[in-house]
Amino acid sequence: MIKRFFILSSLCMVLGVSAQNSHTVIKGDNPYNIAKKYGITVDELLKLNPKFKDGKLAIGDVVTVKSEKHTTAVSKPAVVEKAKSNAQVGKIILQPKQTVYGITKQYRISETDLRKLNPELDSHMKIGDEITLPLDSIKKYGGDQQVAPLTVDPRPTEPHSGMDASASLETSMYVIQAKDNYYRITKQFGISQQELYALNPGLEEKGLKPGETIKVKKSKTDTTSVSEPVNPKTKIDSGNERSTATATPVATADDYVTYTVQQGDTVFSIVNKFGVSIDELIALNPDLSNGLKTGMVLKIKKQDPAYVKKNGDALSVVLMLPFGYSTNETQYRGMALDFLTGAKLAIERNARGGQKLDIKIVDSGNEASFKNSMAQINPDNTDLIIGPFFKSNVIDVLDFTKNQKIPVVAPFANSPELYNYSNLIIVETNDQTYADKIVEEVRSVYSDQKIYVVADSKKEIANYIKGGLEKAVKNPNIIMVNSPAEIQLDQNMMTGQSAPVIAILASDNDAAGEAFANKIIALSKEVQGVKGFSMYYSPVFEKKVDDLSQASFVYLMDRKINAEGNFEKEILAAYKSKYCKTPPKYAIVGFDVVNDMLTRENKKGEIFKQMNKVQTQLATKFEFVKSKANGAYVNTGYRVIRLVP
């Protein structure tokens, strides 16, 4: 019988809410206006909804907009009190690394009010420039900030009307076109966005509507034309992948560069490309709250310089594997040898494609003796380090190479304490990413069933799932159990008949997986509508596809080989020809990690320029996102396996 399952992409974003702590998405909503409405930043919004990091919202979706820890203390969106006319103001002297966003956050002032006090703000954001702020805010929140002499601002903070604020402008009327955005209009008519708002009260709130008429600054000529920005382009050499065109950022200030938005760009691809946070991007580009448009020129905050290759034509790669020969330990030797067989296959494949490689294999020993192995690495002529396997050793390598910013790939270590390293690439998808997806899957089929969560001995991830479900579904009845044997069918209060339940396995133990599968199969034979979910793969799932499909069984896995794919067939045949066997688990990991990293490299060793590409290798999906501004790249890719009855 044909096995029936579908492999689906993972990173779907659905946001969920309730009561005062939530918001139901309506037409026109996006992450920016939702965050603005509730007085939080976009980054804070996404942290409250971690499974929705790509920002895709559908009408009717629900987002959490306040942390439960703060709901009693904060019941309304934060509102910054506006400065009164003739209020006393002061000036601060701009310090290194201060941004518009940072100033608004530190001094509790809205960006709108900040710009009213500083009309030429964007051209006065260099170190040593003076920024005008309410004096009370400077005294209260300034700390050690250097302050310029005090003055009194003679201008009203808020104009009495749009015409008062722009009385010096000669105006004309303009009909909004379908392709118009704020960028095009302000450039076309030589007017700032704030002047446009002042001429058209209410425009900021309702946005640009095609067909409506607005006031604009009168043109100096009878005819007007939209001047499109020039898109300087350059080809990026991406190894044996196809070259793609992208705009070259052009330096325009000491603390930022510019980037012209290309067809297919999204806010999240730009955030990942440049390693900035969403809030930093919006702070420099307020027009983004109205959507991203091809041709927009964005200001991008400069980041710490990434590693760029300096020596020779060949890419110098170090593999750090725990063979244990130097310490006579064999605990991880089999794992390391298997990893190496897959890695060698990837290296040979890329070398045949024309990539020049200089590969060095280092025995990383054990955790205690690891630092001695680093003496074999020349940080001045190393372009990429893959390994070591263990978290403490990864930190040692990062500290050892911190001056050179050499890209370091961690095949197995994934921990929040690693997320602060900007030159680290974390391959292993973490459990919380899996748990968020399970919550989303359950939410999509939930209709008041009792929910069982089978926990492992630590119960951490099971509790995380329980907490996520309590926020995602209405009136949840969730029961935590230690064994699949404790799962019981519910009873219909009206008829007394057995009723279906939802069961979730939150353990990666294969024995627990087999017991869970058998229990789900037995329950689905008693009553229709039982639904089973597993965060992890267990071999029994593929052996009992037909039986488990009756429970519409769904499970997640990060290493699934599509045996029917041409690429997969080629790699499997090559491995079998070379080693006379099918690749074991760690050989697959070795091939996938090394092949993925080498195909992202270009001749200059600029691997981070290619981290926004989503790639699937032999069995692993790689979809990297920045953990934070100047933070590590973390893989969030996995597959969803659905067994269809």
Number of C-alpha atoms within 10 A of each C-alpha: 5 6 13 13 18 13 15 12 12 17 19 15 20 23 27 24 21 16 8 13 17 18 21 18 20 13 9 10 13 18 18 22 16 20 18 15 14 19 19 16 21 22 19 17 25 21 15 17 22 16 22 22 18 17 21 14 21 17 11 14 16 20 26 23 26 23 14 13 8 10 12 7 8 12 12 12 14 13 11 12 10 13 19 12 13 12 17 16 20 21 19 20 16 20 15 11 11 13 19 17 17 14 18 17 14 14 19 17 20 18 16 12 19 20 18 18 21 16 14 11 17 12 10 14 21 19 14 13 15 20 21 22 24 22 20 15 15 21 13 11 14 16 9 6 13 14 17 14 8 13 13 12 17 11 13 15 18 16 14 10 13 18 15 12 17 18 12 9 14 12 15 11 11 16 14 16 14 10 8 15 20 18 17 18 19 18 16 17 18 14 16 16 17 18 18 22 20 22 23 17 14 11 14 14 9 8 12 18 15 13 11 10 14 19 16 24 22 16 14 10 6 6 6 10 8 12 9 11 12 10 16 13 13 12 11 16 18 21 18 18 13 9 12 11 12 18 16 15 18 14 14 11 15 12 18 18 17 19 22 23 20 16 10 8 14 17 18 17 16 19 21 25 17 21 25 22 22 21 19 21 20 21 20 18 15 16 17 18 14 16 13 15 22 12 17 21 18 22 23 26 21 17 15 9 9 17 19 17 21 12 13 11 14 16 23 19 19 22 20 24 23 27 22 18 13 13 13 10 13 15 12 15 17 13 18 21 17 19 24 23 21 25 23 18 21 22 21 13 16 19 14 10 12 10 21 17 16 14 16 14 14 19 22 26 25 24 14 10 14 19 16 11 15 19 11 14 18 11 18 13 16 23 28 26 23 22 23 29 21 16 17 14 23 21 18 15 19 21 12 17 21 15 11 18 22 26 26 25 24 25 21 17 20 20 11 9 9 23 21 15 21 27 23 23 27 24 25 20 22 18 15 16 18 27 23 20 23 25 24 21 15 21 17 12 11 17 14 13 21 19 24 22 26 25 23 18 9 9 17 13 18 23 15 16 22 22 13 19 23 14 18 24 20 14 12 17 14 17 14 17 17 15 15 23 13 13 22 16 19 16 14 11 9 6 8 9 11 15 19 22 26 25 28 27 26 27 25 15 13 14 13 20 22 17 15 27 25 18 18 27 22 15 19 22 13 13 15 14 17 23 26 27 25 27 26 20 21 22 11 17 22 13 11 15 21 21 20 26 22 20 28 18 27 26 22 24 21 19 19 18 15 13 13 8 10 10 12 16 15 12 20 19 15 16 21 12 11 12 11 10 11 15 21 13 14 19 23 26 25 25 27 27 24 25 22 20 18 24 19 22 24 21 18 18 25 21 21 22 17 18 23 21 14 13 16 15 21 24 21 24 25 26 21 22 25 24 21 20 19 18 20 23 28 24 22 21 25 27 21 23 20 20 23 17 14
